[in-house]
């Protein structure tokens, strides 16, 4: 599955953005999707994940209460709503997908849990 991340940009501290991860694949509803981010000089880190049907979500502690992951399978798109942004949220944000034959109770937060990656979208939070 090919993924296209978009929605990044420059925003002030405390502001909001909505990132989108779109797939041109009719089977997108069979994939769990995760968002990761990578700041300059740092390793790529997990942000949030959502199950294939959108019923199960999980977010990193650093973004809980501020970021919300959701999906619209009719539009083959997963969203990441970023609120109350901080300077430390500045990074390139990547979406990734893994085939999910059955809805799993496991949380997929590792990079190697995902087989397909988008190209990334840059979020810059200025103070």
C-alpha positions in Angstrom: 0.0 0.0 0.0 1.3 3.5 -0.9 0.9 6.2 1.8 0.9 9.9 1.3 1.3 12.1 4.4 0.3 15.8 4.3 -0.8 18.7 6.4 2.4 19.7 8.0 3.5 23.3 8.3 4.6 26.1 10.5 2.5 26.9 13.6 3.0 28.8 16.8 3.2 27.3 20.2 -0.2 26.3 21.4 -1.6 26.0 17.9 -3.1 23.1 16.0 -2.6 21.2 12.8 -4.3 18.2 11.3 -2.2 15.7 9.4 -3.6 13.3 6.9 -2.3 9.9 5.7 -4.0 8.9 2.4 -3.8 5.6 0.6 -4.7 4.8 -2.9 -5.7 1.3 -2.0 -9.2 -0.2 -1.7 -7.9 -2.6 0.9 -6.8 0.2 3.2 -9.4 -0.8 5.8 -7.5 -4.0 6.4 -4.4 -2.0 7.6 -3.6 -0.7 11.1 -1.9 2.7 10.8 0.7 4.3 13.0 2.2 7.8 13.2 5.8 8.3 14.1 8.0 11.4 14.2 11.6 12.2 13.9 13.3 15.4 15.1 16.7 16.5 13.8 19.4 14.4 15.4 17.0 12.1 17.2 15.6 8.6 16.5 12.2 8.1 15.0 9.7 7.7 17.7 6.1 6.4 18.0 3.3 8.8 18.3 0.0 7.0 17.9 -1.7 4.0 16.3 -5.2 3.0 15.2 -6.7 -0.4 14.4 -8.1 -1.2 11.0 -11.6 -0.4 12.0 -10.7 2.6 14.1 -12.1 1.1 17.4 -8.7 0.7 19.0 -6.3 3.6 19.4 -3.2 4.2 21.5 -0.9 7.2 21.9 2.5 7.9 23.4 2.5 9.4 26.8 4.1 12.5 25.4 1.1 13.4 23.3 -1.8 12.0 25.2 -4.5 14.5 25.7 -3.1 16.7 22.9 -3.0 14.5 19.8 -5.9 12.4 18.5 -5.7 9.7 15.8 -8.8 8.8 13.8 -9.6 7.3 10.4 -12.2 7.4 7.6 -12.0 4.2 5.7 -14.5 5.5 3.1 -11.9 8.1 2.2 -8.9 5.8 2.7 -7.4 8.3 5.1 -6.1 8.4 8.7 -5.8 11.7 10.5 -3.7 12.9 13.3 -5.1 16.0 15.0 -2.3 17.9 16.8 -3.5 20.4 19.5 -1.6 22.5 22.1 1.6 22.1 20.1 4.9 22.6 21.8 8.3 23.3 20.4 9.4 19.8 21.2 6.7 18.5 18.8 8.7 19.9 15.8 9.6 17.0 13.6 9.0 15.2 10.4 5.8 13.1 10.9 5.5 9.8 9.1 2.6 7.5 8.7 3.0 3.7 8.4 0.7 0.8 7.8 0.7 -2.9 8.6 -1.8 -5.5 7.3 -4.2 -6.6 10.1 -6.1 -9.7 9.2 -7.9 -9.6 12.5 -8.2 -6.8 14.9 -5.5 -7.3 17.4 -5.4 -6.5 21.1 -1.7 -5.8 20.8 -0.3 -2.3 20.6 2.0 -1.8 17.6 4.4 0.9 18.6 7.7 -0.3 17.2 9.1 0.8 13.8 9.5 -2.8 12.7 5.8 -3.5 13.4 5.0 -1.6 10.2 5.8 -2.6 6.6 4.7 0.4 4.6 5.8 4.0 5.1 4.9 7.3 3.7 7.3 10.1 2.8 6.8 12.3 5.9 5.4 15.8 6.4 7.3 18.5 8.4 5.8 20.1 11.4 7.6 23.2 12.8 6.4 24.8 16.1 7.7 28.2 16.7 7.7 30.0 20.1 
